[in-house]
Amino acid sequence: LRSANAYKGDSRERLTEAEQEWEKLTNALSTLIGWIEDKSKEMLAQQPVGGSLSAVMAQGAWMKSTEKEMELKGIQVRETITNAHSFLMQHDLRPRMHRTGVLADEDDADSLDVEQRRCGLQIHVDCEKLKEKWAELGTQFADWDKAVHAAALRLQELERALAECQLHLSSVESEVEHLRPVERLRLEELKDARRQCESLATRVNDLRIHVDDANDACGRVLAADTPLDQHPRNQLDSVNQRFLALKTALRVRSAALRNALTDFGPSSEHFLNQSVALPWQRAISKTNQLPYYIE
């Protein structure tokens, strides 16, 4: 009987010590699981990928901050899991396969042992849950980080292409704006004006490469199911409209110069009329069918 009472006393003492350690482990496991769940919700709230480079860069900054938090939290997770395993092994809380006795004196000891095993089982369940949720958070983070990084690269490419377009367009636009109207050109300036117009038209045609690059970059952003904000859309529309406006302006100017040269250039009747003195007679050359004048 004394032996049984001593055994019960030892069991109660062991249970009290185990309860204190169990509470500490349970709180640590619960806190870590709660942190993981909260961080997972925050990550979901970051979605979808931003529609502008500034928005995506902000998401990238959040990811870097979260990565540092996870590095520190990972140390706590590993330590807590190790402590939980040590607790289970130290108190031999593996499932019992049989009862050691059926005497009435053993009932109290058995009930204490059952309570201790219940605590151990709870720690085991929480520990497995922590490992599972930590792995899920790592996968979620990796997938989201990959998506944000890819979107940032595509949007940076679009921004560079738009900036390149705007730079070249502004350069040509500035020159076109400073061109003198055709009607204000002197006769001897028409040929040089036409050569200048042709040179500008060539530069505008070369601009198509940059415009196509911007359109292609936008297409890659949209093809990746990345929502694009209105501002970059407006920038792209503006680039295309400015490009077409330049082509139209130079085409109109080229036609005006061609008409001016036809009406007033060296081969025109007006030019020949002014180059001979009265009286004169108009004739047609038999060799090239061009008009000429005889004084």
PyMOL commands that set and color helices and strands:
alter all, ss='L'
color gray80, all
select helices_A, chain A and resi 2-46+53-90+106-177+182-184+187-223+230-264+269-275
alter helices_A, ss='H'
color red, helices_A
select strands_A, chain A and resi 281-284+291-294
alter strands_A, ss='S'
color yellow, strands_A
deselect
rebuild
show_as cartoon
